[in-house]
Amino acid sequence: MKIELTTNRNKRRKWFLAAALASGVAYAAYGLTGADIPNIDIETLSFAKVVQGELNLYAEAYGEFYSAKERLLTAPAQGKVAEVLIRPGAKVTQETVILRLSNPKLEQELNQAKGLLAQQQAQKAAFEYEQQNQRLNYRGSIADIEAAIEEAELELKVNQDLMSRGVAAKIELQRARLAVKQQKKRLVFEREKYQQLQEMQLFQLKQRDIEIEQQQANIQVLTQQYGNMQVKAGISGTVQALEVELGQSVQLGQSLAKVGSDKELIARLRIPQRLADQIDLNALVDIDTQKGRVSGHITRIESLVTNGVVLAEAVLDSALPGNARPALPISAGIFMKTASDAVYIKQFSGMRPHSSQQVFVRDNAGLARQKTVTFGELSQGKLIVKSGLKAQDEIITGNVEALSQYAAISLVR
């Protein structure tokens, strides 16, 4: 009997162990299969449907507007800042005077140069009178020789008449002929000397003219320097920087201020390095200024990578919004390519590009089950689905953190 009692007691112990094990397995299965499915009012949830089709892919970029035209204002000569009329941020036109510089020495040099020019011009006028007198003297000498020739020819004619009558000696006739010949040679030489005198005088006048032209050019440079002591903007826009103070001494060529256009702007954008190779020159750009949108196209992409981004420039093709100005922060979408059969959803809070996340996917049985979904690029608010979802799937887009402990939820009305 004792043996039988021990046997029955062992059987009862095995039964209790088996029942406990079965209960544990059942409890585990209950948790794993999500048997504790909560009921959630469907009206309190929002859904997004997965779409499949053609999708234009844009690279998201950030940057700012820059002036398309910039002008650096430098000191035209040594001087001192006598007056500051415009401060940074003020709008200016081409003729707006930003600074006035003073340089008494430059003004003195200009006056001296003008005095020297007047002196040179007076000397040239006097020299022209001297040349004219020289020409008159030569013309007088030529006239005297021509008169002497006429006298010698007359004497020759008389001697020829006397010779024909047998009155004059032959020697006198020869002397008269020689006198005519000598005077004619003198006339030829004198005329050649007169021609050379005229040519020499032309070169002398040209030399005087060159000296005067050089002095006029010197005066023009000094006048321009003196006029530029009133430092003008040169272009329409805004003063972006002022690098000197009132009373400060400046040297020739020293930077004074910078002016940039405010109506002609370009966009400088920072593109993620992983996307830069997919963007071509002339790629279309959609720029958002928070108060308006403007279109453009890429004109330059730098090859240097800094902190994981590549800088690019875009020219604007449409009218600027009212808030557009240099240094205004902007965001932009840069066209990369068109995906013909992309699977995507509209991005909602919590969904991050290039990540794997748990989402609740709605089924036809009135349930929403958790699934692991891998997302790819984000393009203009549309998030590409790489895996885990298919077209027409619906996912819960509301705040579902409180439901993340459940494998599934029941959707009720």
Buried (B, 14 or more C-beta within 10 A) or exposed (E): EEEEEEEEEEEEEEEEEEEEEEEEEEEEEEEEEBEEBEEBEBEEBEBBEBBBEEBBBBBBBEBBBBBBBBBEBBBBBBBBBBEBEBEBEEEBEEEBEBBBBEBEEBEEBBEEBBEBBEEBEEEBEEBBEEBEEBBEEBEEBBEBBBEBBEEBBEBBEBBEEBBEEEEBEEEBBEBBBEBBEBBBEBBEEBBEEBEEBEEEBEEBBEEBEEBBEEBBEBBEBBEEBBEBBBBBBBBBBBBBEBBBEEEBEBEEEBEBBBBBBBEBBBBBBBBEEEBBEBBEEEBBBBBEBEEBBBEBBBBEBBEEEEEEBBBBBBBBEEEBBEEBBBEBEBBBBBBBEEBEEBBBBEBBEEBEEEEEEEBBBBEEEEBBBBBEBBBBBBBEEBBBBEEBBEEEBBBBBBEBEEBEEBBBBBBEE
